[in-house]
Amino acid sequence: MVDRVRRRDLTFLTEETKETPLHNATIEIFEPGEGADPFDYRRLVGLIAERLAFVPRYRQRLVTVPGHLANPVWVDDEGFDLSFHVRRSALPGPGSTHQLLDLVARIVSRPLDRTRPLWEIYFIEGLERGRVAVLYKTHQALVDGIHTVDLGQLLLDPSPEPRELDADEWEPRNAPNPARLIAGALEESVTSPEVLLDTVRTRGRALARMADQGGRRTRSFLNAVAGRRGNHGTPINGGLSQQRRIVTLETRLDDYRAVRAAHGGTVNDVILATIAGGLRAWLMTRAESLGGMRQVRALVPVSVIDEELEATSLGSQIAAHFVDLPIGEASPVVRLHQVSYSFQAHKETGRSVAANRLAGVAGFAPTTFHAIGSRVAAQELRRGYQISVTNVPGPQSPLYAAGARMLGSYPVPPLLPGHPLTIAVTSYDGGVFYGITADRDWVPDADLLGVCLREALDELVDVSSASRERAPRGRRRTDD
């Protein structure tokens, strides 16, 4: 029996274009350590080689069935070359954050090679203060949280001493030849109506997409001939180029907890209120009128785990939740209360999950949760939201890769058609790390949004400090 690509996973392959490469990425910063055996490219390659056995999909590639008689299949890559997927790079001096993010933007702008397993990892040297970065880049079709978790979840350990693992004795299975693929597709179409239905749906979507792309090109040509300009959208909704901008921001978890203690709600509510305030200030710096844009419709993937957490079934435990971020509201406290109220219904279902429970998932699960959140955002694209915001809590104790301590983890979510801006957040070891992905042409001032987010948090902290001085007894603490 061949391992056929499931319909939902195939969507992320068929919908991908040069303007919308559908891969998730994560930037992790490490202190490489000193001594005779610091964390370097060689040790990273060895660590990945030891743990690839836990994610067999990372050594498989896609093969198309001749005539498109059925969905493609996953086969072992007989020529699998780890050195192709794990790459080494370095920044020129002084190795600033700006230089790192410019390199990351160029890397994540490029689609993955479809003829090989759909992932890459970059070991980036030359950062300031002797630090190094590891950039993960994994296709959305690869990580579903059910059959495959993100490789980044498996590379980190809770102590400097790596876990002892059994030797990896992987040997690739021979790939089926075209005749076998055709015979298998025909047999499954007869014995399994679902396979035939999937094939028909896939071909129908492909034809519809080709017709839509042709229509857009025709309209663009006619507009150019007539001298008409196209629809310019809004600052957070519009067309995409093939290039990206990446912005990161590090904040402290204690600030969010202080705001929560003063005004109630959860850390997640405070993060979303910070984003609402940051978007408000950013739009005002662009001289955008807020009179006709009082809210920003945000898709916020949330956990709906109500059974014992299992790392192999994370994909079925994330659902879409829609929040209207009140960017037209001037008061930061009122914005926070409005965001908190929007989550109240979800909490009352009894299926919401506290942050500390999510943070306890085996391994560094935020990389997998962010991948699932991006899948949810893509699946809900037709619901008409304006921006996606994924916030994933991680462990509040340090983690290590081959003995090197991880200092920070910044998610880099993909952009979807018509959405030139997206934000993701990871909490880890006392820090709250923001990753902003923006279209390079549509959002040229993405750096300014990062500044506005920090100022929005500072505003909430200042207001909360004043509130605590007036009411020292505070409020009852709730879960993160």
C-alpha positions in Angstrom: 0.0 0.0 0.0 1.5 3.4 -1.0 1.5 6.4 1.3 -0.8 8.7 -0.6 -0.9 12.4 0.2 -4.1 13.2 2.0 -6.5 15.7 0.5 -6.0 18.4 3.2 -2.2 18.2 2.9 -2.4 18.3 -0.9 -4.2 21.6 -0.7 -1.1 23.2 0.7 0.8 21.9 -2.3 -1.7 22.8 -5.1 -2.4 26.3 -3.6 1.3 27.3 -3.4 2.6 29.9 -5.8 5.8 31.9 -6.2 4.1 34.7 -4.3 2.8 32.5 -1.5 5.4 29.8 -0.6 3.6 27.8 2.1 6.3 26.9 4.6 6.7 27.8 8.2 10.0 29.0 9.7 11.5 29.5 13.1 14.6 31.5 14.2 16.3 30.2 17.3 19.2 32.0 18.9 21.9 30.0 20.8 24.8 30.7 23.1 27.2 28.2 21.5 29.3 27.7 24.7 33.1 27.6 25.1 35.6 24.8 25.3 36.8 22.1 23.0 33.4 21.2 21.6 31.1 24.3 21.2 27.8 24.1 19.3 28.7 24.4 15.6 27.5 23.2 12.2 29.1 19.8 12.7 27.3 19.2 16.0 24.0 20.4 14.5 24.3 17.9 11.6 25.1 15.1 14.1 22.1 16.0 16.3 19.7 16.0 13.3 21.1 12.8 12.0 20.4 11.1 15.4 16.8 12.3 15.6 15.5 12.1 12.0 14.2 8.6 12.8 11.4 10.1 14.8 10.1 12.0 11.8 10.2 9.5 8.8 8.4 12.1 6.6 11.5 14.3 6.6 13.3 11.7 4.5 10.5 11.3 2.0 9.7 13.2 -1.3 6.7 13.6 -3.4 6.0 11.5 -6.6 3.2 12.4 -9.0 1.0 9.6 -10.3 1.2 9.6 -14.2 -1.9 11.1 -15.7 -2.9 12.5 -12.3 -5.0 9.5 -11.8 -4.8 9.9 -8.0 -3.1 12.1 -5.5 0.7 12.1 -5.3 2.4 9.7 -3.0 5.2 10.0 -0.4 8.2 7.8 -1.1 11.6 7.4 0.6 14.2 9.6 -1.0 16.8 7.0 -2.1 19.3 9.8 -2.7 18.7 11.5 0.6 21.5 14.0 1.3 21.5 15.5 4.8 24.0 18.1 3.8 21.6 19.5 1.2 19.0 20.1 3.9 21.3 21.3 6.6 23.1 24.4 5.3 25.8 26.7 6.7 25.8 30.4 6.4 27.5 33.4 8.1 26.8 37.1 8.5 29.4 39.8 7.7 30.5 42.0 10.6 29.1 43.3 12.9 26.5 40.5 12.7 23.5 42.6 13.7 19.9 41.6 14.1 19.1 43.6 11.0 21.6 41.6 8.9 20.2 38.3 10.3 16.6 39.2 9.5 17.5 40.4 6.0 19.1 36.9 5.4 16.1 35.2 6.8 13.8 37.2 4.7 15.6 36.1 1.5 15.7 32.5 2.6 11.9 32.3 3.5 11.0 34.1 0.2 12.2 31.1 -1.8 9.9 28.0 -2.3 11.3 24.6 -1.3 12.5 22.2 -3.9 9.6 19.8 -4.7 12.0 17.1 -5.9 13.4 16.6 -2.4 12.0 16.3 1.1 10.3 19.6 1.9 12.5 21.1 4.6 15.7 23.0 5.2 17.7 24.1 8.2 20.3 26.9 8.2 23.1 27.2 10.8 24.0 30.9 10.8 27.2 32.1 12.3 28.7 35.5 12.9 26.0 37.1 15.2 27.0 39.7 17.7 28.4 38.5 21.0 29.5 35.2 19.5 26.0 33.8 19.2 24.6 31.6 16.5 21.2 31.2 14.9 19.4 28.1 13.6 16.6 28.7 11.0 14.1 26.0 10.4 12.0 26.0 7.2 9.4 23.3 6.8 6.5 23.0 4.3 3.0 23.1 5.6 2.2 19.8 3.9 4.9 18.1 5.9 3.8 18.9 9.5 0.2 18.1 10.5 0.7 17.4 14.2 -0.9 14.0 13.9 1.4 11.9 11.7 4.4 14.3 11.8 5.5 16.9 14.3 8.1 19.6 13.5 11.7 18.5 13.6 12.4 21.5 15.8 10.3 19.9 18.5 12.7 17.0 18.7 16.1 18.7 18.7 15.9 20.4 22.1 16.6 18.9 25.5 15.7 20.2 29.0 19.4 19.9 30.1 22.8 20.4 28.5 23.3 16.7 28.4 21.6 15.3 25.2 19.3 12.4 25.5 20.8 9.0 24.7 19.1 7.4 21.6 19.3 4.2 19.8 21.3 4.1 16.5 19.4 5.0 13.4 19.4 2.1 10.9 17.2 3.7 8.3 17.3 2.2 4.8 15.2 3.7 2.0 12.5 1.6 0.4 12.5 1.4 -3.3 10.2 3.9 -5.0 7.3 2.4 -7.0 7.7 2.7 -10.8 5.2 4.5 -13.0 3.4 1.3 -13.9 2.9 0.4 -10.2 1.7 3.9 -9.4 -0.9 3.7 -12.2 -2.1 0.2 -11.2 -2.3 1.3 -7.5 -4.3 4.4 -8.4 -6.8 2.4 -10.6 -7.2 -0.3 -7.9 -7.8 2.3 -5.1 -10.3 4.2 -7.3 -12.3 1.0 -7.6 -12.0 -0.3 -4.0 -12.0 3.1 -2.3 -14.5 5.7 -3.6 -12.9 8.3 -1.3 -9.7 8.1 -3.4 -11.6 8.7 -6.6 -13.5 11.6 -5.1 -10.3 13.1 -3.8 -8.8 12.9 -7.3 -11.8 14.6 -8.9 -11.9 17.3 -6.3 -8.2 18.0 -6.7 -8.4 18.2 -10.5 -11.4 20.5 -10.2 -9.6 22.9 -7.8 -6.6 22.9 -10.1 -8.6 23.8 -13.1 -10.5 26.5 -11.2 -7.2 28.0 -9.9 -5.8 28.1 -13.4 -8.9 29.8 -14.7 -8.7 32.3 -11.8 -5.1 33.1 -12.5 -5.8 33.5 -16.2 -8.6 35.9 -15.4 -6.4 38.0 -13.1 -3.7 38.3 -15.7 -6.2 39.3 -18.3 -7.7 42.0 -16.0 -4.2 43.3 -15.1 -3.3 43.6 -18.8 -6.5 45.4 -19.7 -6.1 47.8 -16.8 -2.6 48.5 -17.9 -3.7 49.2 -21.5 -6.5 51.4 -20.3 -4.3 53.2 -17.8 -6.4 52.1 -14.8 -4.9 51.3 -11.4 -6.0 48.2 -9.6 -7.6 47.9 -6.2 -5.0 49.0 -3.6 -6.7 47.2 -0.6 -5.8 48.3 2.9 -2.4 48.4 4.8 -3.1 44.8 6.0 -4.9 43.4 2.9 -3.5 43.5 -0.6 -1.5 41.8 -3.2 1.8 40.0 -2.6 5.2 40.1 -4.2 7.7 37.3 -4.1 9.8 39.0 -1.4 9.3 39.3 2.4 10.3 41.4 5.3 10.9 39.8 8.7 10.7 41.7 12.0 11.3 40.3 15.5 10.7 41.7 18.9 11.7 40.4 22.4 9.6 41.3 25.4 9.4 40.0 29.0 6.7 37.7 30.3 6.6 39.5 33.6 5.2 42.6 31.9 2.2 40.7 30.6 1.7 39.1 34.0 1.7 42.5 35.7 -1.0 43.8 33.3 -3.0 40.7 33.9 -2.7 41.1 37.7 -3.9 44.6 37.5 -6.8 44.2 35.0 -7.7 40.5 34.9 -7.9 38.3 31.9 -5.0 36.1 30.6 -1.6 36.6 29.2 -3.0 35.7 25.8 -5.5 38.6 26.2 -2.7 41.0 27.0 -0.7 39.9 24.0 -3.7 40.5 21.7 -4.4 43.9 23.3 -0.8 44.8 22.7 -1.1 43.8 19.1 -4.3 45.9 18.8 -2.6 48.9 20.3 0.5 48.4 18.0 -1.7 48.1 14.9 -3.6 51.3 15.9 -0.4 53.3 16.5 1.2 51.9 13.3 -1.8 52.8 11.1 -1.9 56.3 12.6 1.8 56.9 11.7 0.8 56.1 8.2 -1.9 58.8 8.3 -4.5 56.1 7.9 -8.0 57.2 8.9 -9.3 55.0 11.7 -12.8 56.4 11.3 -13.7 53.8 8.7 -11.6 51.0 10.3 -12.6 50.7 13.9 -11.7 47.0 14.1 -9.4 44.5 12.6 -10.8 41.0 12.1 -8.2 38.5 13.4 -8.0 34.8 13.2 -6.5 33.4 16.4 -5.9 29.6 16.5 -6.8 28.3 19.9 -6.2 25.0 21.7 -9.3 22.8 22.3 -7.5 20.0 24.0 -9.7 18.4 26.6 -8.0 15.0 27.1 -4.5 14.1 28.1 -2.0 15.8 25.8 -0.4 13.6 23.2 2.4 14.9 21.0 1.3 12.7 18.1 -2.3 14.2 18.0 -1.7 17.9 18.2 -3.1 18.6 14.8 -6.7 17.8 15.9 -6.5 20.0 19.0 -6.3 23.5 17.4 -9.4 25.3 16.2 -10.1 28.8 14.6 -11.3 31.6 16.8 -12.1 35.0 15.5 -11.4 38.2 17.4 -12.2 41.8 16.4 -9.2 43.8 17.5 -10.5 47.2 18.7 -7.9 49.5 16.9 -10.4 52.4 17.0 -10.4 52.4 20.8 -8.0 55.0 22.4 -7.9 53.5 25.9 -5.4 50.6 26.3 -7.4 49.2 29.2 -10.7 49.2 27.3 -9.0 47.4 24.4 -7.8 44.8 26.9 -11.3 44.3 28.3 -12.8 44.0 24.9 -10.3 41.4 23.8 -10.9 39.4 27.1 -14.6 39.5 26.5 -14.3 38.1 23.0 -12.5 35.0 24.5 -15.0 34.5 27.3 -17.3 32.3 25.2 -14.4 30.0 24.3 -13.5 29.6 27.9 -17.0 28.8 28.9 -17.1 25.8 26.5 -14.9 24.0 28.9 -12.5 23.0 26.1 -10.1 25.9 26.5 -6.6 25.0 27.8 -4.4 26.9 30.2 -1.0 28.0 28.9 0.9 26.0 31.4 -0.7 22.8 30.1 0.3 23.5 26.5 3.8 24.4 27.7 4.1 20.9 29.2 3.8 19.1 25.8 6.9 16.9 25.3 9.6 18.7 23.4 9.6 22.3 22.3 6.0 22.0 20.9 5.6 25.7 19.8 7.3 24.9 16.5 4.6 22.3 15.8 1.8 24.4 17.1 2.8 27.3 14.9 2.8 25.0 11.9 -0.7 23.8 12.8 -1.9 27.4 13.4 -0.7 28.3 9.9 -2.7 25.4 8.5 -5.8 26.6 10.3 -5.3 30.1 8.9 -5.1 28.7 5.4 -8.1 26.5 5.8 -10.2 29.4 7.1 -9.1 31.9 4.4 -12.6 32.3 2.9 -14.0 33.4 6.3 -13.0 36.9 5.5 -10.5 37.7 8.3 -7.8 40.4 7.9 -4.9 39.1 9.8 -3.8 35.9 11.6 -2.2 36.0 15.0 -0.8 32.8 16.5 0.3 32.8 20.1 1.9 29.7 21.5 3.2 29.3 25.1 6.4 27.4 25.6 8.3 26.1 28.6 9.5 28.7 31.1 12.8 26.9 31.7 15.9 26.8 29.4 16.3 24.3 26.7 19.4 23.1 24.9 20.6 21.8 21.6 23.7 19.7 21.8 24.5 21.4 25.1 24.0 25.0 23.7 21.4 27.1 25.6 18.6 28.5 23.5 18.2 32.2 24.2 15.1 33.0 22.1 12.7 31.5 19.6 11.0 33.7 16.9 8.3 32.2 14.7 8.2 33.2 11.1 4.7 32.4 9.7 3.9 32.3 6.0 1.8 34.9 4.2 -1.5 33.9 2.5 -3.1 35.4 -0.6 -4.3 38.9 0.0 -2.7 39.0 3.5 0.6 40.8 3.4 1.0 40.9 7.1 0.9 38.2 9.8 2.1 37.9 13.4 3.1 35.0 15.6 4.2 34.9 19.2 6.2 32.3 21.3 6.6 32.5 25.0 9.8 30.8 26.4 12.0 31.0 29.5 10.6 34.3 30.7 10.5 36.0 27.3 7.7 36.7 24.8 9.1 36.6 21.3 7.2 38.2 18.3 7.8 37.3 14.7 6.2 39.5 12.0 6.2 38.4 8.4 5.3 41.2 5.9 5.3 41.6 2.1 8.4 43.6 1.2 6.5 45.9 -1.2 3.1 46.2 0.4 4.4 46.8 4.0 7.8 48.7 3.6 7.5 50.0 7.1 7.2 46.7 8.9 10.0 47.7 11.3 7.9 50.5 12.5 5.1 48.1 13.5 7.6 46.3 15.7 8.4 49.7 17.4 4.6 50.3 17.8 4.1 46.9 19.5 6.7 47.7 22.1 5.2 51.1 22.8 1.7 49.5 23.1 3.0 47.1 25.7 4.8 49.9 27.6 1.6 51.8 27.6 -0.3 48.9 29.2 2.4 48.4 31.8 2.4 52.1 32.7 -1.4 52.1 33.1 -1.3 48.9 35.1 1.4 50.3 37.4 -0.8 53.4 38.1 -3.8 51.1 38.8 -1.8 49.0 41.3 -0.8 52.2 43.2 -4.4 53.1 43.5 -5.6 49.6 44.4 -2.8 47.7 46.0 -4.9 44.6 46.7 -5.0 43.8 43.0 -7.2 41.2 41.3 -7.5 37.5 41.4 -5.0 35.8 39.1 -6.3 33.6 36.2 -4.6 31.1 34.0 -2.3 32.3 31.3 
